[in-house]
Amino acid sequence: MNPPDIIGKIVMPADIPQDVPAFLAIIGAIIRTIIAVGVLLSFFLLLLGGISWIISGGDEKAIAKARGRITAALIGLILLLSSLSILIFISKFFHISLYVIEIPTP
């Protein structure tokens, strides 16, 4: 038995573009690129901070600068991974496929 038709038939307007999945794929590619560049940049800054700490020779200013660089790289990496997890949560909550990272669900 079908429920009563209270609202009427809902029809998609004709002027809405039908290539929304292609747009979401482009957005997903942009997000993946930003995340990849951010991870590589933070890794490079972490490596550079470690090398500058090693070659500081006990100079307190150089050690402080290296420690600041390492701290900034770790904070950037944490923020990047947090934003990725928020994006995944939003895409799963609203059932939107952003093509960022496909997580299999049971």
Secondary structure, DSSP 8 states (H G I E B T S, - for coil): -----SS------TTS-S-HHHHHHHHHHHHHHHHHHHHHHHHHHHHHHHHHHHTTTT-HHHHHHHHHHHHHHHHHHHHHHHHHHHHHHHHHHTT---SS------
